[in-house]
Amino acid sequence: ATRTKSADVERADSGIGQMAARKWRNRAAETLSSLQAWEAHRPCTDCGERDLPVETDVQNCNQRRADLCEKCRKRRTERKESVLEFVNTEASYGEDLRIIKEEFYLPMQAAGLLSQEQLLGIFSNIQELIDLNENFLEVLQEEIDQAFDQGDDDLMTVCIGEVFLEFVNMLPAFQTYCLQQSSSVNMLNALEKEKELLRIFLNVSQNDNTALRRMNLRSFLMAPLQRVTKYPLLLSRIIKATTEYHPDHGSLREAKSRIESHLEHINMKTKQEGNTWTLRSFRQDSKKKREVINIEMRETALKTVGWLREETRFVMEGSLQLAQPPDGQWVKKGSKTLKFQNMQVLLLVNMKRVSESSLESAEPGPVKDAVLVLIRDKNNGKFHLLREPLRLSNCIVSTDPDCDDTFELIEIRREAFVFRDSDRARTHHWFRQIRRYSRELGSWKKRRNALPNIMISTPHTRP
């Protein structure tokens, strides 16, 4: 009787009978068996392959590595070594730059061995390279430290490609230094023959200064050239050890492409200036060739507007078809009556600096100015400006539903231009971007009531 009452109480509390309990235990055993089978053939967390060797914590204390196949373990090790090599070599390069300044430039300046003009001719923009290296290395080191603090011993959360693209403005600084390298060495050779005190200083420094590692000044002056040509090699090693599913994979490839394009552009400039030396050459393809041309056009545009590079943002650039209508009735006649010509167009925006550091571009300040630069591409490496830049603060941009494959830009009291792209969606994108900055900067808003109707957004104008 006591056993019966216990069974009754148990059924009342749990609601599980003997048959149900037996089925539950069978299912639990099946589930456990399935989990054990999955654990025996668990997928690799990186590549998804199965049939990994079962390892205990004694065999491998890192549980994350226990979930990796042998191939991915090796890849992670190679990636970590490549990332650390990138950061460590950047630090070594920065140390060489500081040696140039502290062991050569400053002593020569303090002793009056060379004039300020001669020092600038030999050392070029070395201070700019030092500042860029310090900022770049600081961000890289923060990425490494943060990864280790979060327990990421494999540095999988470190995104070298993204950081490199954030500091892509350092590439023009390398270009400035590289293009002056030939004249810098020639000047140093001439001054060393001319000035005995300079020759004595350089010889004593090389032999007695342990910080120089018995290297002469010419060897240290080659450091920026060697560094900029090593970036593609270092990035290639990281790309090779980074799976295509990694969030930094695309940025790494983009960073490698950008640096290779800049190197080809530097080589092109050295040939134009008659220099015989070139940097390491890379295989040309149509994309890199186009990027080299784009770099040349950006420099032409910057030189034309006279803005600081760190305050300039290239919002859009590319080929557009341009026509200048003889009257304001071209919409009724249709765009087919207009004579279009191909033009390279660059939309530049001048941003106010929000801090002393020109590299802090994450939160740009308000827009100071915006222009359209119109360039004729002569297909021989040289460019011709169609006219002075179009300042969007003095322009009105509009479109018409009857000609939605074009848009019109009217420069107040001057000229009118009709633009279109071969792709209609891209034409609309150009229109929206140009109209945005025209409306933001337009001083014409204050006197828009005095303007003709054609210069005001009409009900027929697309919103």
C-alpha positions as CSV (number, residue, x, y, z in Angstrom):
1,A,0.0,0.0,0.0
2,T,2.9,2.4,0.8
3,R,4.5,1.7,-2.6
4,T,1.2,2.3,-4.4
5,K,0.7,5.7,-2.6
6,S,4.3,6.7,-3.5
7,A,3.6,5.9,-7.2
8,D,0.4,7.9,-7.0
9,V,2.2,10.9,-5.5
10,E,4.9,10.6,-8.1
11,R,2.4,10.6,-11.0
12,A,0.5,13.5,-9.4
13,D,3.7,15.6,-9.1
14,S,5.4,14.8,-12.5
15,G,2.5,13.6,-14.6
16,I,4.9,11.0,-16.2
17,G,3.9,7.4,-16.3
18,Q,6.2,4.4,-16.6
19,M,5.7,4.2,-20.4
20,A,6.3,7.9,-21.0
21,A,9.4,7.9,-18.7
22,R,10.8,4.9,-20.7
23,K,10.3,6.8,-24.0
24,W,11.9,9.9,-22.6
25,R,14.9,8.0,-21.5
26,N,15.2,6.4,-24.9
27,R,15.0,9.8,-26.6
28,A,17.6,11.2,-24.2
29,A,19.9,8.3,-25.0
30,E,19.4,8.8,-28.7
31,T,20.1,12.6,-28.4
32,L,23.2,11.9,-26.4
33,S,24.4,9.4,-29.0
34,S,23.8,12.0,-31.7
35,L,25.7,14.7,-29.9
36,Q,28.6,12.3,-29.4
37,A,28.5,11.4,-33.0
38,W,28.5,15.1,-34.0
39,E,31.3,15.8,-31.6
40,A,33.3,13.0,-33.2
41,H,32.7,14.5,-36.7
42,R,32.3,18.2,-35.7
43,P,32.9,20.8,-38.5
44,C,35.9,23.0,-38.6
45,T,35.0,26.5,-37.4
46,D,36.9,28.1,-40.2
47,C,36.4,26.0,-43.3
48,G,33.4,23.8,-42.3
49,E,35.1,20.5,-43.0
50,R,34.3,17.5,-40.8
51,D,36.0,14.4,-39.5
52,L,38.3,16.3,-37.2
53,P,40.4,14.3,-34.7
54,V,38.9,14.3,-31.2
55,E,41.1,16.1,-28.8
56,T,40.8,16.7,-25.1
57,D,41.8,19.8,-23.2
58,V,44.9,18.0,-22.0
59,Q,46.0,17.5,-25.6
60,N,45.1,21.1,-26.6
61,C,44.3,23.6,-23.9
62,N,42.9,26.1,-26.5
63,Q,39.3,24.9,-27.1
64,R,39.0,27.1,-30.2
65,R,42.0,25.4,-31.8
66,A,40.4,22.0,-30.9
67,D,37.6,22.9,-33.3
68,L,40.0,23.6,-36.3
69,C,41.2,21.2,-38.9
70,E,44.9,20.8,-39.4
71,K,44.9,23.0,-42.5
72,C,43.1,25.9,-40.8
73,R,45.4,25.6,-37.7
74,K,48.4,26.1,-40.0
75,R,46.6,28.9,-41.8
76,R,45.9,30.8,-38.6
77,T,49.5,30.4,-37.4
78,E,50.7,31.8,-40.8
79,R,48.2,34.7,-40.6
80,K,49.3,35.6,-37.1
81,E,52.9,35.5,-38.1
82,S,52.2,37.7,-41.2
83,V,50.2,40.2,-39.2
84,L,53.0,40.5,-36.6
85,E,55.6,40.8,-39.3
86,F,53.6,43.7,-40.8
87,V,53.5,45.5,-37.5
88,N,57.0,44.8,-36.5
89,T,58.5,45.8,-39.8
90,E,56.5,49.0,-39.6
91,A,58.0,49.7,-36.2
92,S,61.5,49.0,-37.6
93,Y,60.9,51.4,-40.5
94,G,59.7,54.1,-38.1
95,E,62.9,53.6,-36.1
96,D,65.0,54.2,-39.2
97,L,63.0,57.4,-39.9
98,R,63.8,58.7,-36.4
99,I,67.5,57.9,-36.9
100,I,67.4,60.0,-40.1
101,K,66.0,62.9,-38.1
102,E,67.8,62.6,-34.8
103,E,71.2,61.4,-35.9
104,F,71.6,63.2,-39.2
105,Y,69.1,66.0,-39.8
106,L,69.1,67.7,-36.3
107,P,72.9,67.5,-35.7
108,M,73.6,68.9,-39.2
109,Q,71.1,71.7,-38.7
110,A,72.4,72.5,-35.2
111,A,76.1,72.6,-36.4
112,G,75.2,74.7,-39.4
113,L,76.7,72.2,-41.8
114,L,74.0,72.8,-44.4
115,S,71.4,75.6,-45.0
116,Q,67.7,75.0,-44.5
117,E,67.2,74.9,-48.2
118,Q,69.9,72.2,-48.6
119,L,68.5,70.2,-45.7
120,L,65.1,70.3,-47.4
121,G,66.6,69.2,-50.7
122,I,68.3,66.2,-49.1
123,F,65.7,65.1,-46.5
124,S,62.6,66.1,-48.5
125,N,59.3,65.5,-46.5
126,I,60.9,63.2,-43.9
127,Q,58.9,64.8,-41.1
128,E,55.6,64.1,-42.8
129,L,56.6,60.4,-43.2
130,I,57.5,60.3,-39.5
131,D,54.2,61.7,-38.4
132,L,52.3,59.3,-40.7
133,N,54.3,56.3,-39.4
134,E,53.7,57.2,-35.8
135,N,49.9,57.5,-36.3
136,F,49.7,54.3,-38.4
137,L,51.8,52.3,-36.0
138,E,49.8,53.5,-33.0
139,V,46.5,52.2,-34.5
140,L,48.1,48.9,-35.6
141,Q,49.5,48.4,-32.1
142,E,46.1,49.2,-30.5
143,E,44.5,46.5,-32.8
144,I,47.1,43.9,-31.6
145,D,46.7,44.8,-27.9
146,Q,42.9,44.8,-28.1
147,A,42.9,41.3,-29.7
148,F,45.2,39.9,-27.0
149,D,43.1,41.5,-24.2
150,Q,40.0,39.9,-25.6
151,G,41.6,36.5,-25.7
152,D,42.1,36.4,-29.4
153,D,45.6,34.8,-29.4
154,D,45.4,34.1,-33.2
155,L,44.7,37.8,-34.0
156,M,41.7,36.9,-36.1
157,T,39.9,40.1,-35.1
158,V,42.8,42.3,-36.3
159,C,41.9,43.8,-39.7
160,I,45.1,45.1,-41.3
161,G,43.3,45.9,-44.6
162,E,40.8,48.2,-43.0
163,V,43.4,50.1,-41.1
164,F,45.6,50.4,-44.2
165,L,42.7,51.9,-46.2
166,E,42.0,54.4,-43.4
167,F,45.6,55.6,-43.8
168,V,45.6,55.5,-47.6
169,N,46.4,59.2,-47.6
170,M,50.0,58.3,-46.7
171,L,50.7,57.1,-50.2
172,P,50.9,60.5,-51.8
173,A,53.5,61.4,-49.1
174,F,55.6,58.4,-50.2
175,Q,55.2,59.6,-53.8
176,T,56.5,63.0,-52.9
177,Y,59.6,61.5,-51.3
178,C,60.2,59.0,-54.0
179,L,60.1,61.5,-56.8
180,Q,62.7,63.7,-55.1
181,Q,65.0,60.8,-54.2
182,S,67.2,61.1,-57.3
183,S,67.8,64.8,-56.8
184,S,68.3,64.3,-53.1
185,V,71.1,61.8,-53.6
186,N,72.7,64.0,-56.3
187,M,72.7,67.0,-54.0
188,L,74.1,65.0,-51.1
189,N,77.0,63.7,-53.3
190,A,77.8,67.2,-54.5
191,L,77.7,68.7,-51.0
192,E,79.9,65.9,-49.6
193,K,82.5,66.6,-52.2
194,E,82.3,70.4,-51.6
195,K,82.1,70.5,-47.8
196,E,84.9,68.8,-45.8
197,L,83.1,69.2,-42.5
198,L,80.1,67.4,-43.8
199,R,82.2,64.6,-45.2
200,I,84.0,64.2,-41.8
201,F,80.6,64.2,-39.9
202,L,79.2,61.5,-42.1
203,N,82.3,59.3,-41.8
204,V,82.5,59.6,-38.1
205,S,78.8,58.9,-37.7
206,Q,78.9,55.8,-39.7
207,N,82.0,54.3,-37.9
208,D,81.4,55.5,-34.3
209,N,77.6,55.9,-33.8
210,T,76.3,52.4,-32.8
211,A,72.7,53.5,-33.5
212,L,73.5,53.6,-37.2
213,R,74.6,49.9,-37.3
214,R,77.6,51.0,-39.5
215,M,75.2,52.2,-42.2
216,N,75.7,55.5,-44.1
217,L,73.1,58.2,-44.6
218,R,72.3,57.1,-48.2
219,S,71.2,53.7,-46.9
220,F,68.8,55.2,-44.4
221,L,67.4,57.6,-47.0
222,M,66.4,54.5,-49.0
223,A,64.1,53.3,-46.2
224,P,60.9,55.0,-47.4
225,L,61.4,53.5,-50.9
226,Q,62.0,50.1,-49.5
227,R,59.0,50.3,-47.2
228,V,56.5,51.4,-49.8
229,T,57.5,48.6,-52.2
230,K,57.3,46.0,-49.4
231,Y,53.6,46.8,-48.6
232,P,52.2,44.7,-51.4
233,L,54.4,41.7,-50.4
234,L,53.3,41.9,-46.8
235,L,49.7,42.3,-47.7
236,S,49.9,39.3,-50.1
237,R,51.2,37.1,-47.3
238,I,48.3,38.1,-45.1
239,I,45.8,37.6,-47.9
240,K,47.2,34.1,-48.6
241,A,46.6,33.1,-45.0
242,T,43.2,34.8,-44.7
243,T,40.1,32.8,-45.6
244,E,37.7,34.5,-48.1
245,Y,35.0,34.5,-45.4
246,H,37.1,36.7,-43.1
247,P,35.6,40.3,-42.9
248,D,39.0,41.8,-43.7
249,H,39.6,39.8,-46.9
250,G,38.0,42.3,-49.3
251,S,39.8,45.2,-47.6
252,L,43.1,43.5,-47.8
253,R,42.7,43.0,-51.6
254,E,41.6,46.6,-52.0
255,A,44.6,47.8,-50.0
256,K,47.0,45.8,-52.1
257,S,45.5,47.0,-55.3
258,R,45.7,50.7,-54.2
259,I,49.4,50.5,-53.2
260,E,50.3,48.7,-56.5
261,S,48.5,51.4,-58.5
262,H,50.4,54.1,-56.6
263,L,53.7,52.4,-57.3
264,E,52.9,52.2,-61.0
265,H,51.9,55.9,-60.9
266,I,55.3,56.8,-59.3
267,N,57.1,54.8,-62.0
268,M,55.2,56.7,-64.7
269,K,56.0,60.0,-63.1
270,T,59.7,59.2,-62.8
271,K,59.8,58.3,-66.5
272,Q,58.1,61.5,-67.4
273,E,60.8,63.4,-65.5
274,G,63.6,61.6,-67.2
275,N,64.8,59.6,-64.3
276,T,66.3,56.2,-65.0
277,W,65.4,54.4,-61.7
278,T,62.0,52.8,-61.0
279,L,60.4,51.1,-58.1
280,R,59.5,47.4,-58.2
281,S,57.3,46.8,-61.1
282,F,54.0,44.9,-60.9
283,R,51.9,43.2,-63.5
284,Q,49.7,45.7,-65.2
285,D,46.0,45.0,-65.8
286,S,43.2,47.1,-67.0
287,K,41.9,47.9,-63.5
288,K,45.3,49.0,-62.2
289,K,46.0,51.0,-65.3
290,R,42.7,52.8,-64.8
291,E,43.5,53.5,-61.2
292,V,46.9,55.0,-62.2
293,I,45.1,57.4,-64.5
294,N,42.6,58.2,-61.7
295,I,45.5,59.1,-59.4
296,E,46.9,61.4,-62.0
297,M,43.5,63.1,-62.5
298,R,43.1,63.5,-58.7
299,E,46.5,65.3,-58.5
300,T,45.5,67.5,-61.4
301,A,42.2,68.4,-59.7
302,L,43.9,69.1,-56.4
303,K,46.5,71.3,-58.0
304,T,43.7,73.2,-59.8
305,V,41.5,73.9,-56.7
306,G,44.5,74.5,-54.4
307,W,43.0,72.6,-51.4
308,L,44.9,70.7,-48.8
309,R,44.9,67.0,-49.5
310,E,43.9,66.0,-46.0
311,E,40.8,68.3,-46.2
312,T,39.7,67.0,-49.6
313,R,37.3,64.2,-50.2
314,F,36.7,62.7,-53.7
315,V,33.0,61.9,-53.6
316,M,32.6,60.7,-57.2
317,E,34.8,60.4,-60.2
318,G,34.3,58.9,-63.6
319,S,33.4,59.4,-67.2
320,L,30.3,61.4,-68.1
321,Q,28.9,62.7,-71.4
322,L,28.6,66.5,-71.5
323,A,26.7,68.9,-73.8
324,Q,26.1,72.6,-73.7
325,P,22.6,73.5,-75.0
326,P,22.4,76.6,-77.1
327,D,19.1,77.6,-75.5
328,G,16.8,76.6,-72.6
329,Q,14.3,74.8,-74.9
330,W,16.4,71.6,-75.3
331,V,14.1,69.6,-73.2
332,K,11.2,70.1,-75.6
333,K,13.4,69.2,-78.6
334,G,14.9,66.2,-76.7
335,S,18.4,65.3,-75.7
336,K,19.0,63.6,-79.0
337,T,19.5,67.1,-80.6
338,L,22.4,67.8,-78.3
339,K,26.0,67.1,-79.2
340,F,27.6,65.2,-76.3
341,Q,31.3,64.7,-75.7
342,N,33.1,62.3,-73.3
343,M,34.5,64.0,-70.2
344,Q,36.2,62.9,-67.0
345,V,34.4,64.5,-64.1
346,L,35.5,64.6,-60.5
347,L,33.3,65.8,-57.6
348,L,35.5,67.2,-54.8
349,V,34.4,68.3,-51.4
350,N,36.4,70.5,-49.0
351,M,35.8,69.4,-45.4
352,K,36.6,71.5,-42.4
353,R,39.1,69.9,-40.0
354,V,37.7,69.0,-36.6
355,S,41.1,68.4,-35.0
356,E,44.7,69.1,-35.4
357,S,45.4,65.6,-36.7
358,S,44.7,65.5,-40.4
359,L,44.3,61.7,-40.1
360,E,41.2,61.8,-38.0
361,S,38.6,61.5,-40.7
362,A,36.1,59.3,-39.0
363,E,34.0,62.3,-38.1
364,P,34.5,64.9,-40.8
365,G,33.5,68.5,-40.2
366,P,31.0,70.5,-42.2
367,V,31.5,71.1,-45.9
368,K,33.3,74.3,-46.8
369,D,33.2,74.0,-50.6
370,A,32.3,71.6,-53.4
371,V,33.4,71.7,-57.0
372,L,33.1,69.8,-60.3
373,V,36.3,69.4,-62.2
374,L,35.9,68.7,-65.9
375,I,38.9,67.0,-67.6
376,R,39.5,65.9,-71.1
377,D,41.3,62.6,-71.2
378,K,43.8,62.6,-74.2
379,N,44.6,58.9,-73.7
380,N,48.4,59.6,-73.5
381,G,48.8,60.1,-69.8
382,K,48.2,63.9,-70.1
383,F,45.0,65.8,-69.2
384,H,43.5,69.1,-70.2
385,L,41.0,71.0,-68.1
386,L,37.9,72.0,-70.0
387,R,37.5,75.1,-67.9
388,E,37.9,76.3,-64.3
389,P,36.1,74.2,-61.7
390,L,32.4,74.6,-61.4
391,R,31.6,75.7,-57.8
392,L,28.4,74.1,-56.7
393,S,27.6,77.0,-54.4
394,N,26.9,79.0,-57.5
395,C,25.1,76.3,-59.4
396,I,21.5,74.9,-59.6
397,V,21.0,71.3,-60.5
398,S,17.7,70.1,-61.9
399,T,16.2,67.3,-64.1
400,D,13.0,66.8,-66.1
401,P,10.7,63.8,-66.2
402,D,10.7,64.0,-70.0
403,C,14.5,63.5,-70.1
404,D,15.2,61.4,-67.0
405,D,18.4,60.0,-68.6
406,T,20.1,63.4,-68.2
407,F,20.4,66.3,-65.7
408,E,21.1,69.9,-66.1
409,L,23.6,72.1,-64.1
410,I,23.2,75.8,-64.5
411,E,26.0,78.1,-63.3
412,I,24.2,81.3,-62.2
413,R,24.6,84.1,-64.8
414,R,27.0,82.1,-66.9
415,E,26.7,78.7,-68.6
416,A,24.5,75.7,-68.6
417,F,25.6,72.1,-68.9
418,V,23.7,68.8,-69.6
419,F,25.3,65.6,-68.2
420,R,24.4,61.9,-68.7
421,D,26.1,58.6,-68.0
422,S,25.8,55.5,-70.3
423,D,24.0,53.9,-67.3
424,R,20.8,55.6,-66.3
425,A,21.0,54.5,-62.7
426,R,24.5,56.0,-62.4
427,T,23.2,59.2,-64.0
428,H,20.6,59.5,-61.2
429,H,23.3,58.8,-58.6
430,W,25.5,61.6,-60.0
431,F,22.4,64.0,-60.0
432,R,21.6,63.2,-56.3
433,Q,25.2,63.7,-55.1
434,I,25.7,67.0,-57.0
435,R,22.3,68.3,-56.0
436,R,23.0,67.5,-52.4
437,Y,26.1,69.8,-52.2
438,S,24.5,72.4,-54.4
439,R,21.6,72.8,-52.0
440,E,23.8,72.6,-48.9
441,L,26.2,75.4,-50.1
442,G,24.0,77.4,-52.4
443,S,24.1,81.1,-51.5
444,W,21.5,81.6,-54.2
445,K,18.8,80.5,-51.8
446,K,18.7,84.0,-50.2
447,R,17.8,85.6,-53.5
448,R,15.9,82.8,-55.3
449,N,12.8,84.8,-55.6
450,A,14.6,87.2,-57.9
451,L,15.8,84.4,-60.2
452,P,14.0,83.3,-63.4
453,N,11.6,80.3,-63.0
454,I,14.0,78.1,-65.0
455,M,16.5,78.5,-62.1
456,I,14.1,77.4,-59.5
457,S,12.8,73.9,-58.8
458,T,9.5,73.7,-60.7
459,P,6.6,71.3,-60.2
460,H,7.9,69.3,-63.2
461,T,11.3,68.9,-61.6
462,R,11.9,65.5,-60.1
463,P,12.1,65.7,-56.3
